[in-house]
Every structure is written in C-alpha cells, then in structure tokens.
Amino acid sequence: MNLFDLFSDYTLRTVALGAGVLGLVSGALGGYAVLRKQALLGDAVSHAALPGIALAFMLTGSKAPLVLVLGAAIAGWLATLLVISIVKTTRIKDDSALGLLLSVFFGFGLMLLTFIQRTPDAAKAGLDKFLFGQAATLLASDVLTMSVLGLIVLALVALLWKEFKLLTFDPAFGASLGFRMRFLDVALTTLIVVAIVVGLQTVGVVLMSAMIVAPASAARQWTDRLAVMIGLAGLFGALAGVSGAVISSSTTQLPTGPTIVLSISVLVFFSLCLAPNRGLVWSWARRQRNKRQLRVDSVLGDLFTLAQQHRDANHAHSISVLRAMNAGRGGVKRSLDEMRRLGWVQQVNGHEYALTQLGRAEAEKKMSQSEV
C-alpha cells in the first residue's frame, strides 16, 4: 500500500475522506469542550448515543445510517440536557453528573442491544459496529452525510464565534452584555453532540471520546489563541483520520478506528514533548538554562564581593574559595568558563580568577536590579 492508493483505491479513498471529516469536525468542536473543562462530555455523549441507536432501529426497523445517527443525536442531546439540569438544580458537579449519565445510558443501551440480538432479524441489524466502529464499511453516501452535517456544524461555529468565545472564557461577562448564555450553552453542546454522532460509525462509541479530547489537547500545547487552537485541533484530527485509514489499509485485519485513535495519540505525545510554549522538552531546557544563569549570577556576585574587599580591583581569587562560597550548589567551574566566554572574568595562575572591567559593570548592574 502506498500513498497513491489514497487517490486510486475507492475503498481507501472513501474511508480516508470519512475519517478526515470526522477528525476535522470533532477536533474543532473538541477545542471548546477542553477549554471549558468538559472533556468527559465526549465520553458521556458517545455512550449515551447507544440507546438512541438501538431505539431508532427498534422503532423503525431500518438500519439506514441517517436514521441511526438521528436516534443517536436525540439520545445524546437528551443526555446533555439532563446533565445541564442536574448541575443547575442539584449540588452534583459536572464530572459526577457526566459520569452518572454515561453509565446509566450506556447500560440501558447494552440492555437494548441484548434484546435486539434475540430477535429474528438481529443478524441484519449490524448495530454492533457502533460499539467499536467499522470504518471499512463506509460508503460514499455515508461520507456525503457526514460532510453535510460537518459543514453545517462548522458554519454555525463560525456564525456564533463571538458568542461561543464569551461562553468559553467569561460567561458572566457575556450575560452582563445581554447574551443568552444558557441558550448558547445548549447550542454549543448540541453541536458537540452532532460532531460525536457523525463519527460513531467510524470509531465507535468506546473510542469517540478520544477524537473529541485528543486533537484539542494536542493543539492546546502549541498556542494560547482560540482561533489558532480550533484550527490546529481540526487539522490534527483530520491528519489523524487520514493517516489512520492509510496505516490500517496497509495491514490485514488492522481495525481503522483504533488505528485512528493511536495516530492522534502520537500527535498528542509529540505535542506534549516538543511544543515550543508548553512542551516538556523545551520546558526542561528552559529550566536548565535558568539554573545555569542563576549559578553564573551567584558566582559573579561572589567574585564582586571578594573584589570589594581588596584595594586592587584586579586581584584574583582561587576557585576553591568560590566553591566554598557555593557549597552544595556546584557548577562553579562551568560558570567561570561561561563568564570567560562573555568576557566578565580572566583566568590568572591556572586556578585563580579576576573580574574584568566588563564583569564589574555587569555585577554592579545585577546588584542594582536586585535592590530595586
């Protein structure tokens, strides 16, 4: 399997397009969920969608994707309204309410699936694919449905950009301006529900929460601006969807849904480690640089203090004296080498060092700054 098959192979192209649309929409909407500290919302809604799928099949007898997705959307939407009502009218917090609804709805959905499996037409239902996803069964009509729903969701996000921004960062201020924050909360949650049900057939109920949280978490490491974060989250989600589809097609019996989730997990790990602002590697490098600078400043201050005790400003001092003054901190030799490179000290008689004129000026500058 090579990259050209992505354009020439009908099945791979269809699956990749569907996974890309899923990643784009779920990533963009997931940014709001992550910033509002509602990461568990994706898990709750995706699990709550299961009884909606089962009931839609039981009531209509149809396994058309649009019918099942509609049932999932209604169930997920009702679950989110229940969560909002529980949080507003009781002392139960958001995470507890989400966990409660997740378990209740998912348990009810599994019970309905067990009942359906006992009916004569259970073999034709094919509802089990919504548990873990079955991206390989996507048709062009399914991708078209996902694309239309995704386009509507993204268009509404763009239309209500200012309002959703207020809802995310300062709902109290938005309410003071006259915005209906409760309505906006329900509207944003509804769009997240739609984004989730769009991807149920691709990655399934169990893994869909990762597609909401992971792209946004990765994007958050790279920027502090909402617009950039939402764009990056959509890009990361789409990239994970397409790459996951390509990778799964290169190996027999490698499921697409889990591969997509693993792909986005790699992006999250890369972002956590290497993002310039928040990455662990760069944070470690900054801490090491700051430690080195603090050691250099300490040794420079010690040399300046010793120099003030002699009439000869060029009097040299032994490195052993400086090490005694910095007992337990270490790094005196490296600090002196760094100061030599900067022209702050000069080495005399092998193991003795004296401040240069530039070094004395720098020490006086740092002392005056510390006094301020």
Secondary structure, 3 states (H helix, E strand, C coil): CCCCHHHHCHHHHHHHHHHHHHHHHHHHHHHHHHHCCCCHHHHHHHHHHHHHHHHHHHHHCCCCHHHHHHHHHHHHHHHHHHHHHHHHHCCCCHHHHHHHHHHHHHHHHHHHHHHHHCCCCHHHHCCCHHHHCCHHHCCHHHHHHHHHHHHHHHHHHHHCHHHHHHHHHCHHHHHHCCCCHHHHHHHHHHHHHHHHHHCHHHHHHHHHHHHHHHHHHHHHCCCCCHHHHHHHHHHHHHHHHHHHHHHHHCCCCCCHHHHHHHHHHHHHHHHHHHCCCCCHHHHHHHHHHHHHHHHHHHHHHHHHHHHCCCCCCCCCEEHHHHHHHCCCCCCHHHHHHHHHHHCCEEEECCCEEEECHHHHHHHHHHHHHHHC
